[in-house]
Amino acid sequence: MNQAISDFMSVKETAEYFNVSVAWMYREAAKAGIARYKFGKGRNAKIRFKTSEVNAWVRQQRLE
């Protein structure tokens, strides 16, 4: 797999990683502070999440 592509997770992959629904990812990810990236335009645009940023966000959620 191309390195640049493997740096990103699809909405479905990210939802599975967080154990939430795809709908939650579309509705709540930005509110939760999870950065989204849009590739393409219009109806064919794809939303992706940068793997390193997803992992950083997870570490920030740690409770003491």
N, CA, C and O atoms as a Tripos MOL2 file, in Angstrom:
@<TRIPOS>MOLECULE
protein
  256   255    64     0     0
PROTEIN
NO_CHARGES

@<TRIPOS>ATOM
      1 N           0.8490   -1.1850    0.0000 N.3       1 MET1
      2 CA          0.0000    0.0000    0.0000 C.3       1 MET1
      3 C           0.8880    1.2400    0.0000 C.2       1 MET1
      4 O           1.9330    1.2630    0.6510 O.2       1 MET1
      5 N           0.4800    2.2420   -0.7130 N.am      2 ASN2
      6 CA          1.1940    3.5100   -0.7750 C.3       2 ASN2
      7 C           1.2960    4.1200    0.6200 C.2       2 ASN2
      8 O           0.3070    4.1580    1.3520 O.2       2 ASN2
      9 N           2.4900    4.5990    0.9950 N.am      3 GLN3
     10 CA          2.7080    5.1530    2.3340 C.3       3 GLN3
     11 C           1.7390    6.2920    2.6350 C.2       3 GLN3
     12 O           1.1850    6.3470    3.7330 O.2       3 GLN3
     13 N           1.5220    7.1980    1.6880 N.am      4 ALA4
     14 CA          0.6250    8.3360    1.9300 C.3       4 ALA4
     15 C          -0.7940    7.8610    2.2190 C.2       4 ALA4
     16 O          -1.4690    8.4230    3.0810 O.2       4 ALA4
     17 N          -1.2440    6.8540    1.5200 N.am      5 ILE5
     18 CA         -2.5910    6.3240    1.7350 C.3       5 ILE5
     19 C          -2.6760    5.6340    3.0900 C.2       5 ILE5
     20 O          -3.6770    5.7760    3.7910 O.2       5 ILE5
     21 N          -1.6460    4.8910    3.4670 N.am      6 SER6
     22 CA         -1.6920    4.1700    4.7340 C.3       6 SER6
     23 C          -1.6070    5.1000    5.9380 C.2       6 SER6
     24 O          -1.8500    4.6720    7.0660 O.2       6 SER6
     25 N          -1.2650    6.3660    5.7140 N.am      7 ASP7
     26 CA         -1.2320    7.3510    6.7960 C.3       7 ASP7
     27 C          -2.6350    7.7860    7.2070 C.2       7 ASP7
     28 O          -2.7990    8.4780    8.2110 O.2       7 ASP7
     29 N          -3.6440    7.3880    6.4420 N.am      8 PHE8
     30 CA         -5.0190    7.8040    6.6930 C.3       8 PHE8
     31 C          -5.9260    6.5980    6.8910 C.2       8 PHE8
     32 O          -5.6900    5.5170    6.3520 O.2       8 PHE8
     33 N          -6.9770    6.8200    7.6860 N.am      9 MET9
     34 CA         -7.9890    5.7970    7.9310 C.3       9 MET9
     35 C          -9.3130    6.2930    7.3530 C.2       9 MET9
     36 O          -9.6030    7.4880    7.3970 O.2       9 MET9
     37 N         -10.1050    5.3870    6.8180 N.am     10 SER10
     38 CA        -11.4300    5.7520    6.3280 C.3      10 SER10
     39 C         -12.3450    6.0280    7.5230 C.2      10 SER10
     40 O         -11.9860    5.7470    8.6660 O.2      10 SER10
     41 N         -13.5080    6.5710    7.2520 N.am     11 VAL11
     42 CA        -14.4830    6.8090    8.3110 C.3      11 VAL11
     43 C         -14.8710    5.4750    8.9570 C.2      11 VAL11
     44 O         -14.9640    5.3800   10.1810 O.2      11 VAL11
     45 N         -15.0930    4.4620    8.1450 N.am     12 LYS12
     46 CA        -15.4760    3.1480    8.6720 C.3      12 LYS12
     47 C         -14.3710    2.5560    9.5410 C.2      12 LYS12
     48 O         -14.6500    2.0380   10.6220 O.2      12 LYS12
     49 N         -13.1320    2.6260    9.0890 N.am     13 GLU13
     50 CA        -12.0110    2.0970    9.8630 C.3      13 GLU13
     51 C         -11.8660    2.8300   11.1930 C.2      13 GLU13
     52 O         -11.6120    2.2140   12.2280 O.2      13 GLU13
     53 N         -12.0300    4.1410   11.1530 N.am     14 THR14
     54 CA        -11.9000    4.9380   12.3730 C.3      14 THR14
     55 C         -13.0380    4.6230   13.3370 C.2      14 THR14
     56 O         -12.8150    4.5120   14.5420 O.2      14 THR14
     57 N         -14.2460    4.4790   12.8220 N.am     15 ALA15
     58 CA        -15.3940    4.1240   13.6590 C.3      15 ALA15
     59 C         -15.1680    2.7670   14.3210 C.2      15 ALA15
     60 O         -15.4610    2.5980   15.5040 O.2      15 ALA15
     61 N         -14.6600    1.8220   13.5790 N.am     16 GLU16
     62 CA        -14.3710    0.5010   14.1450 C.3      16 GLU16
     63 C         -13.2970    0.6020   15.2220 C.2      16 GLU16
     64 O         -13.3990   -0.0500   16.2610 O.2      16 GLU16
     65 N         -12.2800    1.4060   14.9870 N.am     17 TYR17
     66 CA        -11.1960    1.6090   15.9580 C.3      17 TYR17
     67 C         -11.7390    2.1760   17.2690 C.2      17 TYR17
     68 O         -11.3240    1.7530   18.3480 O.2      17 TYR17
     69 N         -12.6700    3.1360   17.1750 N.am     18 PHE18
     70 CA        -13.2670    3.7730   18.3520 C.3      18 PHE18
     71 C         -14.4610    2.9870   18.9090 C.2      18 PHE18
     72 O         -14.9570    3.3000   19.9910 O.2      18 PHE18
     73 N         -14.9210    1.9730   18.1750 N.am     19 ASN19
     74 CA        -16.1010    1.2060   18.5560 C.3      19 ASN19
     75 C         -17.3450    2.0990   18.6470 C.2      19 ASN19
     76 O         -18.1170    2.0310   19.6030 O.2      19 ASN19
     77 N         -17.5110    2.9350   17.6220 N.am     20 VAL20
     78 CA        -18.6820    3.8060   17.5020 C.3      20 VAL20
     79 C         -19.2550    3.6120   16.0980 C.2      20 VAL20
     80 O         -18.6450    2.9540   15.2560 O.2      20 VAL20
     81 N         -20.4090    4.1800   15.8610 N.am     21 SER21
     82 CA        -21.0240    4.0530   14.5430 C.3      21 SER21
     83 C         -20.3960    5.0290   13.5470 C.2      21 SER21
     84 O         -19.7950    6.0330   13.9290 O.2      21 SER21
     85 N         -20.5510    4.7080   12.2710 N.am     22 VAL22
     86 CA        -20.1010    5.6080   11.2120 C.3      22 VAL22
     87 C         -20.8630    6.9250   11.3150 C.2      22 VAL22
     88 O         -20.2910    7.9930   11.1000 O.2      22 VAL22
     89 N         -22.1510    6.8490   11.6440 N.am     23 ALA23
     90 CA        -22.9570    8.0670   11.8040 C.3      23 ALA23
     91 C         -22.3650    8.9650   12.8910 C.2      23 ALA23
     92 O         -22.3220   10.1850   12.7310 O.2      23 ALA23
     93 N         -21.9090    8.3670   13.9950 N.am     24 TRP24
     94 CA        -21.2900    9.1500   15.0670 C.3      24 TRP24
     95 C         -20.0550    9.8650   14.5380 C.2      24 TRP24
     96 O         -19.8270   11.0300   14.8610 O.2      24 TRP24
     97 N         -19.2670    9.1840   13.7360 N.am     25 MET25
     98 CA        -18.0450    9.7920   13.1950 C.3      25 MET25
     99 C         -18.3810   11.0180   12.3590 C.2      25 MET25
    100 O         -17.7310   12.0550   12.4900 O.2      25 MET25
    101 N         -19.3850   10.9090   11.5060 N.am     26 TYR26
    102 CA        -19.7660   12.0570   10.6770 C.3      26 TYR26
    103 C         -20.3520   13.1890   11.5220 C.2      26 TYR26
    104 O         -20.0850   14.3620   11.2620 O.2      26 TYR26
    105 N         -21.1410   12.8410   12.5260 N.am     27 ARG27
    106 CA        -21.8620   13.8320   13.3220 C.3      27 ARG27
    107 C         -21.0070   14.4510   14.4200 C.2      27 ARG27
    108 O         -21.1000   15.6550   14.6570 O.2      27 ARG27
    109 N         -20.1790   13.6610   15.0980 N.am     28 GLU28
    110 CA        -19.5340   14.1110   16.3320 C.3      28 GLU28
    111 C         -18.0170   14.2640   16.2900 C.2      28 GLU28
    112 O         -17.4490   14.9000   17.1770 O.2      28 GLU28
    113 N         -17.3530   13.7080   15.3000 N.am     29 ALA29
    114 CA        -15.8860   13.7160   15.2950 C.3      29 ALA29
    115 C         -15.3160   15.1290   15.3850 C.2      29 ALA29
    116 O         -14.4170   15.3780   16.1870 O.2      29 ALA29
    117 N         -15.8160   16.0410   14.5870 N.am     30 ALA30
    118 CA        -15.2890   17.4100   14.6140 C.3      30 ALA30
    119 C         -15.5500   18.0670   15.9680 C.2      30 ALA30
    120 O         -14.6890   18.7720   16.4930 O.2      30 ALA30
    121 N         -16.7390   17.8360   16.5350 N.am     31 LYS31
    122 CA        -17.0610   18.3950   17.8590 C.3      31 LYS31
    123 C         -16.1230   17.8510   18.9270 C.2      31 LYS31
    124 O         -15.7890   18.5520   19.8830 O.2      31 LYS31
    125 N         -15.6980   16.5990   18.7640 N.am     32 ALA32
    126 CA        -14.8180   15.9600   19.7330 C.3      32 ALA32
    127 C         -13.3610   16.3760   19.5430 C.2      32 ALA32
    128 O         -12.5050   16.0470   20.3640 O.2      32 ALA32
    129 N         -13.0810   17.0990   18.4590 N.am     33 GLY33
    130 CA        -11.7240   17.5690   18.2050 C.3      33 GLY33
    131 C         -10.8900   16.6120   17.3710 C.2      33 GLY33
    132 O          -9.6620   16.6860   17.3790 O.2      33 GLY33
    133 N         -11.5440   15.7220   16.6590 N.am     34 ILE34
    134 CA        -10.8310   14.7850   15.7900 C.3      34 ILE34
    135 C         -10.7780   15.3980   14.3910 C.2      34 ILE34
    136 O         -11.8070   15.5750   13.7390 O.2      34 ILE34
    137 N          -9.5790   15.7160   13.9450 N.am     35 ALA35
    138 CA         -9.4040   16.3930   12.6530 C.3      35 ALA35
    139 C          -9.8170   15.4800   11.5030 C.2      35 ALA35
    140 O          -9.5160   14.2870   11.4950 O.2      35 ALA35
    141 N         -10.5140   16.0700   10.5340 N.am     36 ARG36
    142 CA        -10.9460   15.3450    9.3420 C.3      36 ARG36
    143 C         -10.2550   15.9290    8.1170 C.2      36 ARG36
    144 O          -9.9130   17.1110    8.0890 O.2      36 ARG36
    145 N         -10.0570   15.1060    7.1270 N.am     37 TYR37
    146 CA         -9.4730   15.5410    5.8600 C.3      37 TYR37
    147 C         -10.4230   15.1400    4.7460 C.2      37 TYR37
    148 O         -10.9630   14.0350    4.7510 O.2      37 TYR37
    149 N         -10.6250   16.0280    3.8000 N.am     38 LYS38
    150 CA        -11.5280   15.7700    2.6900 C.3      38 LYS38
    151 C         -10.7050   15.6380    1.4130 C.2      38 LYS38
    152 O          -9.9240   16.5270    1.0730 O.2      38 LYS38
    153 N         -10.8840   14.5320    0.7160 N.am     39 PHE39
    154 CA        -10.1980   14.2840   -0.5380 C.3      39 PHE39
    155 C         -11.2300   14.2370   -1.6460 C.2      39 PHE39
    156 O         -12.1460   13.4160   -1.6030 O.2      39 PHE39
    157 N         -11.1000   15.0910   -2.6250 N.am     40 GLY40
    158 CA        -12.0370   15.1470   -3.7290 C.3      40 GLY40
    159 C         -13.0930   16.2130   -3.4980 C.2      40 GLY40
    160 O         -13.0630   16.9480   -2.5110 O.2      40 GLY40
    161 N         -14.0340   16.2750   -4.4430 N.am     41 LYS41
    162 CA        -15.0890   17.2820   -4.3850 C.3      41 LYS41
    163 C         -16.4460   16.6360   -4.6080 C.2      41 LYS41
    164 O         -16.5580   15.5540   -5.1850 O.2      41 LYS41
    165 N         -17.4640   17.3250   -4.1390 N.am     42 GLY42
    166 CA        -18.8300   16.8870   -4.3900 C.3      42 GLY42
    167 C         -19.1710   15.5600   -3.7510 C.2      42 GLY42
    168 O         -18.6430   15.2030   -2.6980 O.2      42 GLY42
    169 N         -20.0560   14.8390   -4.4000 N.am     43 ARG43
    170 CA        -20.5600   13.5700   -3.8660 C.3      43 ARG43
    171 C         -19.4880   12.4820   -3.8000 C.2      43 ARG43
    172 O         -19.6160   11.5180   -3.0450 O.2      43 ARG43
    173 N         -18.4330   12.6460   -4.5940 N.am     44 ASN44
    174 CA        -17.3750   11.6350   -4.6160 C.3      44 ASN44
    175 C         -16.2700   11.9200   -3.6000 C.2      44 ASN44
    176 O         -15.3020   11.1660   -3.5110 O.2      44 ASN44
    177 N         -16.4060   12.9920   -2.8440 N.am     45 ALA45
    178 CA        -15.3880   13.3360   -1.8540 C.3      45 ALA45
    179 C         -15.3320   12.2620   -0.7720 C.2      45 ALA45
    180 O         -16.3480   11.6740   -0.4030 O.2      45 ALA45
    181 N         -14.1450   12.0250   -0.2820 N.am     46 LYS46
    182 CA        -13.9370   11.0360    0.7800 C.3      46 LYS46
    183 C         -13.3880   11.7390    2.0080 C.2      46 LYS46
    184 O         -12.4840   12.5680    1.9050 O.2      46 LYS46
    185 N         -13.9270   11.4110    3.1570 N.am     47 ILE47
    186 CA        -13.4350   11.9210    4.4310 C.3      47 ILE47
    187 C         -12.4750   10.8810    4.9900 C.2      47 ILE47
    188 O         -12.7700    9.6860    5.0030 O.2      47 ILE47
    189 N         -11.3260   11.3520    5.4510 N.am     48 ARG48
    190 CA        -10.3110   10.4740    6.0320 C.3      48 ARG48
    191 C          -9.8120   11.0880    7.3350 C.2      48 ARG48
    192 O          -9.9550   12.2870    7.5730 O.2      48 ARG48
    193 N          -9.2320   10.2460    8.1620 N.am     49 PHE49
    194 CA         -8.6380   10.6770    9.4300 C.3      49 PHE49
    195 C          -7.1800   10.2490    9.4220 C.2      49 PHE49
    196 O          -6.8710    9.0990    9.1090 O.2      49 PHE49
    197 N          -6.2810   11.1650    9.7630 N.am     50 LYS50
    198 CA         -4.8560   10.8600    9.7840 C.3      50 LYS50
    199 C          -4.5720    9.9610   10.9800 C.2      50 LYS50
    200 O          -4.8870   10.3120   12.1170 O.2      50 LYS50
    201 N          -3.9790    8.8090   10.7220 N.am     51 THR51
    202 CA         -3.7480    7.7940   11.7490 C.3      51 THR51
    203 C          -2.9800    8.3470   12.9400 C.2      51 THR51
    204 O          -3.3560    8.0900   14.0840 O.2      51 THR51
    205 N          -1.9210    9.0940   12.7000 N.am     52 SER52
    206 CA         -1.1220    9.6350   13.8060 C.3      52 SER52
    207 C          -1.9260   10.6060   14.6530 C.2      52 SER52
    208 O          -1.7440   10.6540   15.8700 O.2      52 SER52
    209 N          -2.8180   11.3850   14.0350 N.am     53 GLU53
    210 CA         -3.6580   12.3210   14.7800 C.3      53 GLU53
    211 C          -4.7400   11.5980   15.5720 C.2      53 GLU53
    212 O          -5.0820   12.0180   16.6780 O.2      53 GLU53
    213 N          -5.2810   10.5160   15.0190 N.am     54 VAL54
    214 CA         -6.2670    9.7060   15.7450 C.3      54 VAL54
    215 C          -5.6060    9.1320   17.0010 C.2      54 VAL54
    216 O          -6.1770    9.1860   18.0900 O.2      54 VAL54
    217 N          -4.4070    8.5860   16.8400 N.am     55 ASN55
    218 CA         -3.6970    8.0170   17.9850 C.3      55 ASN55
    219 C          -3.3460    9.0880   19.0160 C.2      55 ASN55
    220 O          -3.4240    8.8290   20.2170 O.2      55 ASN55
    221 N          -2.9650   10.2750   18.5750 N.am     56 ALA56
    222 CA         -2.6740   11.3740   19.4970 C.3      56 ALA56
    223 C          -3.9320   11.7830   20.2520 C.2      56 ALA56
    224 O          -3.8670   12.0530   21.4510 O.2      56 ALA56
    225 N          -5.0730   11.8330   19.5710 N.am     57 TRP57
    226 CA         -6.3360   12.1960   20.2050 C.3      57 TRP57
    227 C          -6.6840   11.1630   21.2760 C.2      57 TRP57
    228 O          -7.1250   11.5230   22.3680 O.2      57 TRP57
    229 N          -6.4890    9.8960   20.9680 N.am     58 VAL58
    230 CA         -6.7670    8.8310   21.9340 C.3      58 VAL58
    231 C          -5.9130    9.0220   23.1820 C.2      58 VAL58
    232 O          -6.4240    8.9040   24.2950 O.2      58 VAL58
    233 N          -4.6390    9.3110   23.0230 N.am     59 ARG59
    234 CA         -3.7560    9.5170   24.1830 C.3      59 ARG59
    235 C          -4.2260   10.7060   25.0280 C.2      59 ARG59
    236 O          -4.0770   10.6900   26.2500 O.2      59 ARG59
    237 N          -4.7860   11.7270   24.3930 N.am     60 GLN60
    238 CA         -5.2690   12.9030   25.1270 C.3      60 GLN60
    239 C          -6.5020   12.6000   25.9530 C.2      60 GLN60
    240 O          -6.8320   13.3580   26.8650 O.2      60 GLN60
    241 N          -7.1940   11.5010   25.6530 N.am     61 GLN61
    242 CA         -8.4230   11.1630   26.3740 C.3      61 GLN61
    243 C          -8.1460   10.3920   27.6710 C.2      61 GLN61
    244 O          -9.0700   10.0510   28.4100 O.2      61 GLN61
    245 N          -6.8890   10.1300   27.9310 N.am     62 ARG62
    246 CA         -6.5120    9.3540   29.1180 C.3      62 ARG62
    247 C          -6.9480   10.0630   30.3930 C.2      62 ARG62
    248 O          -6.7450   11.2660   30.5580 O.2      62 ARG62
    249 N          -7.5450    9.3000   31.2790 N.am     63 LEU63
    250 CA         -7.9590    9.8250   32.5690 C.3      63 LEU63
    251 C          -6.8920    9.4910   33.6070 C.2      63 LEU63
    252 O          -6.2540    8.4400   33.5510 O.2      63 LEU63
    253 N          -6.7170   10.3860   34.5300 N.am     64 GLU64
    254 CA         -5.7420   10.1510   35.6160 C.3      64 GLU64
    255 C          -6.3070    9.2000   36.6380 C.2      64 GLU64
    256 O          -5.6380    8.8810   37.6210 O.2      64 GLU64
@<TRIPOS>BOND
     1     1     2 1
     2     2     3 1
     3     3     4 2
     4     3     5 am
     5     5     6 1
     6     6     7 1
     7     7     8 2
     8     7     9 am
     9     9    10 1
    10    10    11 1
    11    11    12 2
    12    11    13 am
    13    13    14 1
    14    14    15 1
    15    15    16 2
    16    15    17 am
    17    17    18 1
    18    18    19 1
    19    19    20 2
    20    19    21 am
    21    21    22 1
    22    22    23 1
    23    23    24 2
    24    23    25 am
    25    25    26 1
    26    26    27 1
    27    27    28 2
    28    27    29 am
    29    29    30 1
    30    30    31 1
    31    31    32 2
    32    31    33 am
    33    33    34 1
    34    34    35 1
    35    35    36 2
    36    35    37 am
    37    37    38 1
    38    38    39 1
    39    39    40 2
    40    39    41 am
    41    41    42 1
    42    42    43 1
    43    43    44 2
    44    43    45 am
    45    45    46 1
    46    46    47 1
    47    47    48 2
    48    47    49 am
    49    49    50 1
    50    50    51 1
    51    51    52 2
    52    51    53 am
    53    53    54 1
    54    54    55 1
    55    55    56 2
    56    55    57 am
    57    57    58 1
    58    58    59 1
    59    59    60 2
    60    59    61 am
    61    61    62 1
    62    62    63 1
    63    63    64 2
    64    63    65 am
    65    65    66 1
    66    66    67 1
    67    67    68 2
    68    67    69 am
    69    69    70 1
    70    70    71 1
    71    71    72 2
    72    71    73 am
    73    73    74 1
    74    74    75 1
    75    75    76 2
    76    75    77 am
    77    77    78 1
    78    78    79 1
    79    79    80 2
    80    79    81 am
    81    81    82 1
    82    82    83 1
    83    83    84 2
    84    83    85 am
    85    85    86 1
    86    86    87 1
    87    87    88 2
    88    87    89 am
    89    89    90 1
    90    90    91 1
    91    91    92 2
    92    91    93 am
    93    93    94 1
    94    94    95 1
    95    95    96 2
    96    95    97 am
    97    97    98 1
    98    98    99 1
    99    99   100 2
   100    99   101 am
   101   101   102 1
   102   102   103 1
   103   103   104 2
   104   103   105 am
   105   105   106 1
   106   106   107 1
   107   107   108 2
   108   107   109 am
   109   109   110 1
   110   110   111 1
   111   111   112 2
   112   111   113 am
   113   113   114 1
   114   114   115 1
   115   115   116 2
   116   115   117 am
   117   117   118 1
   118   118   119 1
   119   119   120 2
   120   119   121 am
   121   121   122 1
   122   122   123 1
   123   123   124 2
   124   123   125 am
   125   125   126 1
   126   126   127 1
   127   127   128 2
   128   127   129 am
   129   129   130 1
   130   130   131 1
   131   131   132 2
   132   131   133 am
   133   133   134 1
   134   134   135 1
   135   135   136 2
   136   135   137 am
   137   137   138 1
   138   138   139 1
   139   139   140 2
   140   139   141 am
   141   141   142 1
   142   142   143 1
   143   143   144 2
   144   143   145 am
   145   145   146 1
   146   146   147 1
   147   147   148 2
   148   147   149 am
   149   149   150 1
   150   150   151 1
   151   151   152 2
   152   151   153 am
   153   153   154 1
   154   154   155 1
   155   155   156 2
   156   155   157 am
   157   157   158 1
   158   158   159 1
   159   159   160 2
   160   159   161 am
   161   161   162 1
   162   162   163 1
   163   163   164 2
   164   163   165 am
   165   165   166 1
   166   166   167 1
   167   167   168 2
   168   167   169 am
   169   169   170 1
   170   170   171 1
   171   171   172 2
   172   171   173 am
   173   173   174 1
   174   174   175 1
   175   175   176 2
   176   175   177 am
   177   177   178 1
   178   178   179 1
   179   179   180 2
   180   179   181 am
   181   181   182 1
   182   182   183 1
   183   183   184 2
   184   183   185 am
   185   185   186 1
   186   186   187 1
   187   187   188 2
   188   187   189 am
   189   189   190 1
   190   190   191 1
   191   191   192 2
   192   191   193 am
   193   193   194 1
   194   194   195 1
   195   195   196 2
   196   195   197 am
   197   197   198 1
   198   198   199 1
   199   199   200 2
   200   199   201 am
   201   201   202 1
   202   202   203 1
   203   203   204 2
   204   203   205 am
   205   205   206 1
   206   206   207 1
   207   207   208 2
   208   207   209 am
   209   209   210 1
   210   210   211 1
   211   211   212 2
   212   211   213 am
   213   213   214 1
   214   214   215 1
   215   215   216 2
   216   215   217 am
   217   217   218 1
   218   218   219 1
   219   219   220 2
   220   219   221 am
   221   221   222 1
   222   222   223 1
   223   223   224 2
   224   223   225 am
   225   225   226 1
   226   226   227 1
   227   227   228 2
   228   227   229 am
   229   229   230 1
   230   230   231 1
   231   231   232 2
   232   231   233 am
   233   233   234 1
   234   234   235 1
   235   235   236 2
   236   235   237 am
   237   237   238 1
   238   238   239 1
   239   239   240 2
   240   239   241 am
   241   241   242 1
   242   242   243 1
   243   243   244 2
   244   243   245 am
   245   245   246 1
   246   246   247 1
   247   247   248 2
   248   247   249 am
   249   249   250 1
   250   250   251 1
   251   251   252 2
   252   251   253 am
   253   253   254 1
   254   254   255 1
   255   255   256 2
@<TRIPOS>SUBSTRUCTURE
     1 MET1         2 RESIDUE 1 A MET
     2 ASN2         6 RESIDUE 1 A ASN
     3 GLN3        10 RESIDUE 1 A GLN
     4 ALA4        14 RESIDUE 1 A ALA
     5 ILE5        18 RESIDUE 1 A ILE
     6 SER6        22 RESIDUE 1 A SER
     7 ASP7        26 RESIDUE 1 A ASP
     8 PHE8        30 RESIDUE 1 A PHE
     9 MET9        34 RESIDUE 1 A MET
    10 SER10       38 RESIDUE 1 A SER
    11 VAL11       42 RESIDUE 1 A VAL
    12 LYS12       46 RESIDUE 1 A LYS
    13 GLU13       50 RESIDUE 1 A GLU
    14 THR14       54 RESIDUE 1 A THR
    15 ALA15       58 RESIDUE 1 A ALA
    16 GLU16       62 RESIDUE 1 A GLU
    17 TYR17       66 RESIDUE 1 A TYR
    18 PHE18       70 RESIDUE 1 A PHE
    19 ASN19       74 RESIDUE 1 A ASN
    20 VAL20       78 RESIDUE 1 A VAL
    21 SER21       82 RESIDUE 1 A SER
    22 VAL22       86 RESIDUE 1 A VAL
    23 ALA23       90 RESIDUE 1 A ALA
    24 TRP24       94 RESIDUE 1 A TRP
    25 MET25       98 RESIDUE 1 A MET
    26 TYR26      102 RESIDUE 1 A TYR
    27 ARG27      106 RESIDUE 1 A ARG
    28 GLU28      110 RESIDUE 1 A GLU
    29 ALA29      114 RESIDUE 1 A ALA
    30 ALA30      118 RESIDUE 1 A ALA
    31 LYS31      122 RESIDUE 1 A LYS
    32 ALA32      126 RESIDUE 1 A ALA
    33 GLY33      130 RESIDUE 1 A GLY
    34 ILE34      134 RESIDUE 1 A ILE
    35 ALA35      138 RESIDUE 1 A ALA
    36 ARG36      142 RESIDUE 1 A ARG
    37 TYR37      146 RESIDUE 1 A TYR
    38 LYS38      150 RESIDUE 1 A LYS
    39 PHE39      154 RESIDUE 1 A PHE
    40 GLY40      158 RESIDUE 1 A GLY
    41 LYS41      162 RESIDUE 1 A LYS
    42 GLY42      166 RESIDUE 1 A GLY
    43 ARG43      170 RESIDUE 1 A ARG
    44 ASN44      174 RESIDUE 1 A ASN
    45 ALA45      178 RESIDUE 1 A ALA
    46 LYS46      182 RESIDUE 1 A LYS
    47 ILE47      186 RESIDUE 1 A ILE
    48 ARG48      190 RESIDUE 1 A ARG
    49 PHE49      194 RESIDUE 1 A PHE
    50 LYS50      198 RESIDUE 1 A LYS
    51 THR51      202 RESIDUE 1 A THR
    52 SER52      206 RESIDUE 1 A SER
    53 GLU53      210 RESIDUE 1 A GLU
    54 VAL54      214 RESIDUE 1 A VAL
    55 ASN55      218 RESIDUE 1 A ASN
    56 ALA56      222 RESIDUE 1 A ALA
    57 TRP57      226 RESIDUE 1 A TRP
    58 VAL58      230 RESIDUE 1 A VAL
    59 ARG59      234 RESIDUE 1 A ARG
    60 GLN60      238 RESIDUE 1 A GLN
    61 GLN61      242 RESIDUE 1 A GLN
    62 ARG62      246 RESIDUE 1 A ARG
    63 LEU63      250 RESIDUE 1 A LEU
    64 GLU64      254 RESIDUE 1 A GLU
